[in-house]
C-alpha cells in the first residue's frame, strides 16, 4: 500500500466512471491503518468521512 497516494488534486468524479485510486487513513479494530481504493476492486464499498470531531452527521 505504500505506493498508493491521491490520484490527482481536485479531480472531478463522473457518474458511471471508475473512481480514481487514492489512499486514506482509517480506523479499524482499534488501530489506525491506511486503506487504498484498489484493495476493494470488485467489491461494493461505502466511503464515509466527516470533517472533524463533534460534527453532526
Secondary structure, DSSP 8 states (H G I E B T S, - for coil): -TT---SSTT----TTS-----EEEEEETTEEEEEEGGGGTTS-------SSTT---
